[in-house]
Amino acid sequence: MLNLNIQDGQQSDTQSETDPLPEVQNSEIASQATLLAGQSLLLGGFKQGKQIHSQNKIPLLGDIPVVGHLVSQ
């Protein structure tokens, strides 16, 4: 007989340009299994992806359609 306790996790800290407080995200997963001789076990997990889009511009000028393109990155 085989007893398994598996734990995995991830913590990410991000900070927004508009909010001075950091944002903390925790993800955790835990699995327990007991296997007898000859038995198999299939484990799954989780995957996380993140896309960040930011734009640097001069206040007010960056919002004007033609001028904004010239003063933005």
C-alpha positions as CSV (number, residue, x, y, z in Angstrom):
1,M,0.0,0.0,0.0
2,L,1.2,3.5,-0.8
3,N,-0.1,6.7,0.7
4,L,0.5,10.0,-1.1
5,N,-0.1,13.6,0.0
6,I,0.8,16.1,-2.7
7,Q,0.6,19.9,-2.3
8,D,1.5,22.6,-4.8
9,G,0.9,26.3,-5.0
10,Q,1.9,29.7,-6.3
11,Q,1.9,33.2,-5.0
12,S,2.2,36.3,-7.2
13,D,2.5,39.9,-6.1
14,T,1.6,42.7,-8.5
15,Q,1.3,46.4,-8.2
16,S,-1.0,48.6,-10.2
17,E,0.0,52.1,-11.4
18,T,-3.3,53.4,-10.2
19,D,-3.4,51.6,-6.8
20,P,-0.5,52.0,-4.4
21,L,-1.4,48.8,-2.5
22,P,0.1,45.5,-3.8
23,E,-2.3,42.8,-5.0
24,V,-1.5,39.3,-3.8
25,Q,-2.9,36.2,-5.5
26,N,-2.6,32.7,-4.0
27,S,-3.3,29.5,-5.8
28,E,-3.1,26.2,-4.0
29,I,-4.0,22.6,-4.8
30,A,-3.8,19.5,-2.6
31,S,-4.3,15.8,-3.4
32,Q,-4.4,12.7,-1.3
33,A,-4.4,9.1,-2.6
34,T,-4.0,5.6,-1.2
35,L,-2.9,3.0,-3.8
36,L,-2.8,-0.7,-3.5
37,A,-0.2,-2.9,-5.3
38,G,-0.8,-2.8,-9.1
39,Q,-3.0,0.3,-9.1
40,S,-2.3,3.5,-11.1
41,L,-2.8,7.1,-10.3
42,L,-3.3,10.0,-12.7
43,L,-2.7,13.5,-11.4
44,G,-3.8,16.8,-12.9
45,G,-2.7,20.3,-12.1
46,F,-3.4,23.9,-13.0
47,K,-1.8,26.4,-15.3
48,Q,-2.1,30.1,-15.1
49,G,-1.3,32.7,-17.7
50,K,-1.3,36.5,-17.5
51,Q,-1.1,39.2,-20.1
52,I,-0.3,42.8,-19.2
53,H,-0.8,45.8,-21.5
54,S,0.4,49.2,-20.4
55,Q,0.8,52.5,-22.2
56,N,2.9,55.5,-21.4
57,K,1.6,58.8,-22.4
58,I,1.6,62.5,-21.5
59,P,-1.6,63.4,-19.6
60,L,-4.3,65.1,-21.7
61,L,-2.0,65.2,-24.8
62,G,-2.0,61.4,-25.0
63,D,-5.8,61.4,-25.2
64,I,-6.0,63.5,-28.4
65,P,-6.3,61.2,-31.4
66,V,-3.6,62.6,-33.7
67,V,-1.3,64.2,-31.2
68,G,-1.7,61.3,-28.7
69,H,0.0,58.9,-31.1
70,L,3.0,61.2,-31.4
71,V,3.5,61.6,-27.6
72,S,2.8,58.0,-26.5
73,Q,4.9,54.9,-26.3
